[in-house]
Amino acid sequence: MRRFVSDFLLPVVRGGAVHISRPLGLGSVGRMLEELPVIENAALEQLAVYRVASATRVSPVTAPPPFDETTLRLGAALHDLLALGHPDLGGSRSRRADRVAAAALELAAIGPPPTAREAVNRHSLLARLPEIVRVDRTVHFWLGRQTFVGRRPPPRVTSMPKLRRVRIEQTSRSWLREIGIPVVGRQAFLALNVASPLGEALDPLRLDPPVAWGRLLPVLRFPALARVVAGQAVGLGVDRSGDALADALYRFASFHDPPAGVDASPEAVAFAVRFLAHIVWLDVLFEHRVEKPASADIDSTDSIDRTLEPGVDLAVMLTAASRTARALVWPADIPETGDLADAFRARLDALAKRAHIHGMPRYAAAAGIAELAVAPATRPDVSMSPTV
């Protein structure tokens, strides 16, 4: 327990070298919970401090995240996923790798967070996953070379550097973007994202695994967190983040996503479409406040007549939605007249032009999604507006 906190969880949250030891399971978590009353408070207090710092980046924190069974299960699941890349495991296709992946899946399978505070608590532990890198070192010497994957070379290999002409070549590779999750551990990693979806929601441009609405919706139902996620999407660029979320909506509505926290019901699809409209509303609202010059007008021909332009999927989706049911893109509490309404109407017109020029092959699919969203009477609590 003491080593797991100080050598693994602390570096994961704070930064630093992460120590991977023997794979863990539910039994290991149970034994560590029994050791919790006797563990030294300094390590746990330090972990709590860094988790608070991580949590406050997305939400005000009134109390440190608890060190509980959920923390241990998520931490142990991450530990096992990292262990799958260890060279001593015998490769990702070995029987031992299968057992480690099964243990990681069992640990991570706790379901979506039930409250906004729990979502933030879990995120405070796993927020820095995209920053994890593996450092490989290749030692060159007069008789050849030897590579150490994710480990420091032992002193015997680097001894007498001048006589043996020792040279160390070091390479850092991103765990998520370059190394990737082994196929055997993919289900466990998806379960980890279901359990802690806020990191995925704040990174819509991720490539693998691509963002999935089934995992996002459980955390977006909390208005405070939905505001943070929408603000992040606007900050990353509405065209880029909107394209990623719209593309994910095609997969979600056609049931091509792996099983996750939410099924593609009409209410869920309607919420997703309204969230896309919401980030465009926010972008229009911020532009309207800044009062951009005419040369940057969103309705200018130059801004939409370019090949391979980002924002096409978003344009197609919102154009289809606005033509199917205006309520999908226009909140009931926003008046139809006024400067803001005129600015958003101009943005919708610009999106329609962009969709017509570049995106008509996907329009039929987007129209089908919009029709699914309005098939029954949607619940009033799933509507989004710029003032949420």
N, C-alpha and C positions, 0 to 999 in steps of 0.2 A: 504494500500500500504506500509506504513512504517513498519508495523509488518511483512508483507509478506517478505520484503527484509531482515530485521534484524533477524527475528525469524525463517525463513525457508530457503531462498536462500543462505544467508551467511553461515549457518552451513552446508548446502549441499555441498558448494564449499570448505569452509575452514575446516570443521570438527567441531563437537560439537553437543549439544542437539538440535534436530529439533522439532519445535513446529507445531503440526498438528491442524488446526482449522476447521471451517466449510468448506465443499466441495466448489470448485470454478467452474465457467463455463465461456463461452465466454463473457457473460454480465459482469461478475466480472472483466475479463481482460480489457474490454473496459473502465470500470469505473476507474480501476487502471491507465490506460494510461492517463486518464484525470487528475489524481492526480499527474502525474509525474513531471510537472513543479514546483510544490510546495513542493515536498519531499526534505528532507534535503540532501545536497550533500555528507555528510560524509559517510552515509551508502552505497550510490552508488559508491563512490570512493573506499571504502574498498572492495566492491564486485568486482570492476574492477581490483584491485590489485591482488586478489586471482585468478581471472579468467585468468589474464595474466600469472601468475605462472603456472597454470594448462596447458594453451595452449603451453607455451614454452617447455614443456616436449615432444611435438611431432612436433613442427614447430616454426621457428623464428617468432616473433611477432613484428610488426612495430607500431601497434595501439591497444589500449584496445578493447575488444569485445564490441559492442554497446549494450546498455540496450534498447531493442526494443520490438515490439509485439511478435516476435519469442521467445525471452527470456522469456517473461511472459507466453506465451502459453505452452512452454515446462516445465517451472517450475510449472505452475498450474496443468498440466497433471500429473506430478510426485507427486505433493501434493495430488491429488485425488486418485492416485493409492495407496499411503501410507495410506490414510484415509480409504480405503476399509478394512484394517486390524484392524481398531479401534473398540473396543468392543461396543461402544455406537451406532454403525451403525446398529446393529440388525442382524449381520451375513452377509455372502457374498451371500446368496440366498434371501435376502429381496428385496422388491420393491425399497427401498431407495438405496440399493447397485446397482441395475440395473440402476437407474438414475445417480448415481455417475460415474459408469463405462461408460455410454453413454457420459457424459460430458467430461470425460478424453479422450475418443476416439476422440470426436469432437475437443478438444484442441490439441491433438497430431497429427492429420491428416493434416500435412503441407507438406508432401512429402520429398524426398531426398534433401540434400543440393545442390544448383546449382553450387557452386564454392568450391575450396579447402579451401579458407579462411572462408567461411560460415560453412563448415564442422568442422573446428578447433574451430570456435566461439561456435558452439552448443556443441561440445565436452567439451569445457572448463567449461560449466555449469553442465554437467552430468557425468564427468569422474569418479567421486567417487561413483557411484551407487553400485558397488560390495562391497564397504566398509560399507554400511548402515546396521546397526544392530538394533534390537529391544530388549530393556532391560526390562525384566519382573521381578517383585519383589513379593515375597511371604512373608508376615509378619506372623510369628508364635507367638502366645501369649497364656496365660494360658487357655483361653476358646476355642481355635481353631486356625484357620489360615484364611488369606484373601489374594487373589492374585490380583495384579494390573498389567494389561497388558500394557506395554509401558508407564507407568505413575509412578510418585513417590507417595508413600503412603502419605495421608494427615496427618498433625500433630496429629490429634485426635487418629489415629490408632497406632502411635508409642509413644504416651505419656506414662509417668511413666514406662520406660523400665525395671527397676529393680523389681518394685512391680508386674508388669504384665508379667514379664519374656519375654520381646519382643526380638525376633531374626528375622533379615531380611535375606532372602535367595535371591540372585540375579543371574539371568541367562541371558546371551547375546546370541541372535540367529541372524544369517545372514538373511537379508530380502530376498535376491535372492536364496541363496543356501539351507537354512533350512526352512524358513517360506513359501516361494514361492508366486507367483502371483495367487490370486484367479481366478478360471475359468471365472468368470464374467468380470474380468479386463484384460484377456489375449490379446484380440484384441487391446485394448488401449496400452498395453505394447509393442506389436509388432509394432504398429504405431509409438511409441516413438523411437524404434530402427531403423525404416525406416527413421525417421526424423534426427536421430543422429547415424549413423552407425559406426563411427570411434571407439567407445568403444567396440563394438562387434568385429570389425576387429582386434583390438589389443588383444582380449581375445578369440582365436579360441578354447580353451579347455573348454569353458563354457558348462554346461550341460543343462540348461533350461533357456530360449529356446535355442536349439542347434543352432550353427552358420549356417547361410543361405546365399548362394551366391546371391540370389535376393536382399538382403539388402546390401551385401558387394560391389557388382560391381559398384554402383554409386559413391562410395568413392575411389575405387581402380583405377578408370579411371583418377585420378589426379596423375601424376608421382611422385610428391614430397611425397604424402601420401602413395602411393603404396610402395615406398622405406622404409618408416617407418614401415609399416605393415609387409613387407617381412623381415626386420631386426628383428622385434619382433618374427616372426615365427621361424627364425633361432635361436634366443636366447632361445626360449622355448624348442627347440629341433626339428629338421626337421622331425624325425620319428613321434613324438607325434602330433605336429601341422599339419604335412602333412596328417596323418591319419584322423584327424578331418575335414580338408578341403576336402579331397578326399571323405570321407563319405558324407559330405554335397553336393558334386557334384553329387553323385548318386541320392539323393533326388531332387536336382535342375533339373537335366536332365529328370527325370521321372515325373516332375510336382507334386511332393508330398509336396512341400513347400507351406505354405499359401501365398496368394497374397502379393507381396512386390514391390520393386521399379523397378525390371528388370525381364522380362520374359526369359525363357530358349530358346533363339534363338541360331542358330549355332554359330553366332559371339560371343555371351556371353559365351557359353560352351567352345569355342576355347580359349577365354581369360582366363577362369578359369583353363583349362589344362595347358596353357602356364605359368600361375602364379605358379602352382605347380612345373613345371619344373624350373622356375626361382629361387625358394627358394632352390632347390637342387643344381642348378648352384652356388648360393651364398655359400652354405655349402662346395661344392667342392673347390671353389675359396679360402675360408678362410683356409681350411685344406691344400690346396696346398701352401699357403703362409707360414703357420706354419711349414710345412714339418714334419708331424708326423712320428714317427719311424715305422719300418716294423711291429712291434707287433700290431699296431693299424690300419693296412691296411684294407681298406673298403672291399677288395675282399677276405678276409680270410674266411675259411669255418666256423670257430667258431662264426663269427659275424652274420651268417644267419641261422644256423641250430639250432634254439631254438624254442620251442613251445610257443605260445601266445606272440610272439615277436611284439613289436610295429613297425610300418612302413609297414605293409603288404598291407593295402589299398592303400597307396601311391605307393608302388612297383607295384601293379597290374595295377593301373591307368596309370602310366607312361610307363610301359612295353607295355600295349595295345596301348597307344598313339604313342610310338616310332615305333611300328610295323605297325601301320595304316598309319601314315604320319610323317616322320622324322621332318618336319618343326614345328610340335606341341611341340617338346622338344628341338630342336636345332635352335637357332636364326640365321638368315641369315648373321648377321655381325660377327659371331664367326667362325674362320677358322677351317677346318677339321683336321688340323695337329698342332702339338705343345704340350707342356707339359700339358696345361690346357685342351685341347681337349682329350688327352689320359686319363687324370684323370677322366673327365666326362664320357668318354666311359667306363672306368672301373667301375664307379658307376652305369651306366645303366646295365652293365652285372651283377653286384651284385644284383641290383633290380630285374632283370629277374630271377635270381636263387631263390631269396626270394619269388617272385610271384609264381614260379613253385612249390616250396615246400609247401607253406602255403596258397596261395590265388587263386588257379585255379577255385574253385566254383564261384568266382565273376568275373572271367576274361571275360566271355561272355558279361556281363553287361558293363564292362569297355570298351570292344571293340565296343559295340554299341554306347557308349558315344563318343568315338574317331571318329567313322564314322559320327555321327551327327555333330561333330565339323568341319569336312572337307567337309560336304555335298555341300555347295556353296563355291565360292571363298571368303575367309575371308578377312576382311578389313585389310590393312597394318598397321593401327594405333592401333590395338589391340595386336600386338606382344610384347613379353617381352624379355629382355635380362639381363645378369648380370650387364650391365653398365647403366641400366635405372636409 
